[in-house]
Amino acid sequence: MAVETEQMRFCEKCRKGTVHHVYEDALELEYRCMKCDETTEMVKTFF
């Protein structure tokens, strides 16, 4: 089951803190900037 939230994060493209949509599922996190629509994915590791 995926979870959607919003979080304030630093955006590399905007070069400042912006609100991001956060999509989290069992294996990865996806952050999407609400200003420039830049997407960053992080794979979860359990080791």
C-alpha positions, 0 to 999 in steps of 0.5 A: 500500500502506497502512502502520499504525504507532503514534506518541506525539503531542499530542491536541487533544481530550485536551490531552496526549500520547497514543498514536495509530494512524497509517495512511499511504498514498501521498496522506495520513496519518491519526492516530487517538487511542487514548484518545478516538478523535479522528481527524486527517487530513493530505494529503501535498504533493509541491511 
